[in-house]
């Protein structure tokens, strides 16, 4: 049995994740690179990004980026 040292992995908060995905899209990042970083298929990454960028940033995303508008 092995033990892990250091803090446990925590996935990013939804606001941080969404801000990162939105920024990736704004900078012209590829669906393939996004899929790789998310650990999902390209089709899943494409769907998630496309749904996200069609909406305005959530309050949590605004909070994560320090944006008030």
URHU-V767935 format. One record per residue. RES is the residue in three letters. D_LAST is the distance of its C-alpha to the last C-alpha in whole Angstrom. Layout:
# URHU-V767935
<<RES:D_LAST> <RES:D_LAST>>
This chain:
# URHU-V767935
<<UNK:50> <UNK:47> <UNK:44> <UNK:41> <UNK:40> <UNK:37> <UNK:34> <UNK:33> <UNK:31> <UNK:28> <UNK:26> <UNK:22> <UNK:20> <UNK:18> <UNK:14> <UNK:16> <UNK:18> <UNK:16> <UNK:14> <UNK:17> <UNK:18> <UNK:15> <UNK:16> <UNK:20> <UNK:19> <UNK:18> <UNK:20> <UNK:23> <UNK:24> <UNK:27> <UNK:27> <UNK:30> <UNK:29> <UNK:26> <UNK:29> <UNK:31> <UNK:28> <UNK:27> <UNK:31> <UNK:31> <UNK:33> <UNK:31> <UNK:31> <UNK:29> <UNK:26> <UNK:26> <UNK:25> <UNK:23> <UNK:21> <UNK:21> <UNK:20> <UNK:17> <UNK:16> <UNK:17> <UNK:14> <UNK:10> <UNK:9> <UNK:10> <UNK:9> <UNK:12> <UNK:11> <UNK:7> <UNK:10> <UNK:12> <UNK:11> <UNK:9> <UNK:6> <UNK:4> <UNK:0>>
